[in-house]
Amino acid sequence: MIEIIPAIDIIQGKCVRLTQGDFDRKQEYGDPLEMARKFEDHGLRRLHMVDLDGAREKRVVNYGILEKIALRTTLVIDVGGGLRSDEDVRIVFESGAHMITGGSVAVKDPSVFLGWVERYGAGKVILGADFTEEKIAISGWDEETSLDLMEYLSGYMDKGIEKAICTDISRDGMLQGPSTGTYARIKQQMPAIFLVASGGIARLEDIEQLGKAGVDGVIIGKAIYERKITLGSLERYNLKNSG
């Protein structure tokens, strides 16, 4: 059963979506708490929240919004964006996050990231592996690296990571379909990893194809906000899979 994970990205307190990670190509979609409540009303259980202000400022910023959503919904929330220090992680867990996603810090300061895994457990610390042309990108996608996606994931699995969110930046916000072939190769090479795919999902058929490729979870953002995929259809999809 593939897990459906709606996304809320936050800039200046508002729910937004970027196109290909570009802050200059931003669309606003209103209040994050209202959106989270809509997800919950349709039977969704998970939420992927990204603090885009935090990603830019390299520290957690929008933890007050996280706290509101955590207090006023029952969603299981993972949070990423701006997590660089032990203090950042402490703040988001105390604000109600169930899991954290570490991206840039896992590249720039692996010892800090692995310290979180040791302290909180691999079930609560997700590796954020954003990529373009199968090379890792960091710092809110402003910075590309020469790190190979497959080698990067494999290396962290060897160090105890169990879960990864992989986002193809070139497809994110484009509504042109996900990089299903890349995700299939990841699962073929690393079947034990709990793999969450992100970027490009536009139709229910995309979710079905990712499920067939062995992907464990799928993050859906713009397709929901632009009503390419309705929350009602996701509700029925969840019922079908849970049955």
Summary of the structure (lengths in Angstrom):
residues: 243
radius of gyration: 16.2
end to end distance: 9.8
largest distance: 43.5
contacts: 850
relative contact order: 0.15
helix: 40%
strand: 29%
